């Protein structure tokens, strides 16, 4: 695991830009952290790095939002899915080309692909600590260069 200390929105944007570039148009980012830690803020920065002009908002009530771009951005917020056992079709989303971001991923861990980039955001005073773990060769390489 690599920890990246972020002290400003500009540093969040820079981290999102770097990860967007390293994903090369396809990948899965699984995010965790307390409410208000910065999961959606990071996703907004990632979308901007991908050239998406739409306003990115938390899909808490929609669960999934799809943003057109090259690549596409699939944004899932699993916060309301804790304990739900029904098939919601996420496997199809994970098979799509594009960048997939899952907030509160631990609530749907059983349907996630095994290879992914996990980011846990912790508050440390005014700073954010992005704890990044790459699972699988592609994602381990991303973790190493952050």
N, C-alpha and C positions, 0 to 999 in steps of 0.2 A: 504494500500500500504506500502511496505517495501522498503527502499532505502539502497542499498549496495554500498559503495564507493570502487572502484577498482583503485589501484595505479600502477599496473604493469601487464604484460602479465601472469606472474605466478599467480597473484590473479584472473585474468580472467579465467585461466585454472582451478583453484581451485573451483571457482563458477560454472563453467560448469560441472566439475566432480560431485559436490554435487547435482546439479539439475538432471544430468543424472541418478545418483543413486536413487534419490527420485521419478523419473518418472517410475521406475521399468519396463522399456521396452516399454511403450506405453504412448503417450501423445502429446499434441499440445502446441507449444510455438509460440506466436505471437510477433514479434519484430518491434519496431519503433525507430526512431532516425535520426538525420541529416546524410547526406552523410559523411562517414568517422568516424562515432561515434563508430563503433566496432561491428556491427551486424554480419557481415561475420566472423570476428575474433572470436567472441563468438561461432558461429556455427562450425568453424574449431575445436575449443577446445572441443565442445560438441561431435563432431564426433570422435575425438581422445579418449575421455572418453568412448565412446561406442565401442572402439576397431576397428574403421574403418581406414584402412591403405591408402585408396585412398586420393589423394590431393583434398580437398574441396575448391571449388572456388564459387564465386557469380554466380548464375544462371540467371543473368540479361537478357541475350539474349536468353537463353533456357527457361526461366521461371520456369522450374521444373528439378531438378536433383535428381536421386535416387541412394543411396549408399548402396551396399550390406553389411550386417552385421547382428549381432544378438544383438539388433534389427536392422531392416532396418531404414535408415534415409532418409526422404523425405524433400528436401530443395526447397522451393518456394520463388521466388523473384517477388513480384507483382508490382514493381516500374513502369513498362511499361504498366500496366493494368488500370491505372486511366481512368475512364469514359467508359471502354469497357463493353458492356452489354451482350455479347454472353456467352453461357455456355461453360466453358473450362474443365469441368469434375473434378474439384477439390473435389467435394463431395465424389467421389469414393476414392480419396487419403485419405481423412479424415476418411473414414471407414476402412482403412487398419490398421493392427497392425503395430506398430513401432512408431518412434519419427518423428513428423512433425514439421518443423520450417518454419514459414512464415515471410519473411521480407517485410516491407511496407504493413502490413496486412490491414490497413485502406482502401486500394484501393479495397479489395475484402471482406470487412466486412460482406456483405449481404449473403455470402455463407459459412461463418465460423461457426463451431459448437459454441454453446453458452458457453460451459465450456472449459476453456483454461487458460494458464499462459501467461499473457501479460508482456512484458519487454520493457520498454522505456529507451533508453540509452541517457544520456545527458553529454555533455562535461563540465568539471569544471576545467579549467586550464589544467594541464597534466593528471588529474584524469578523470575517467568515473563514472557517477552515474547510477547504474542500479536500476530503479524504477520498482519493481516487484509487480504485482497484480494477485492474484489467483481468478478466477471466477469458482465457483463450488467447492464442498467439497474437492475433491482430490487436486485441485490446491490451495485452501485456506490453506490446511495443509502444502503444500510445502512452500508457502509464509511465514507461521508462523515460520518455522524452519530455514529459511535462516538467 
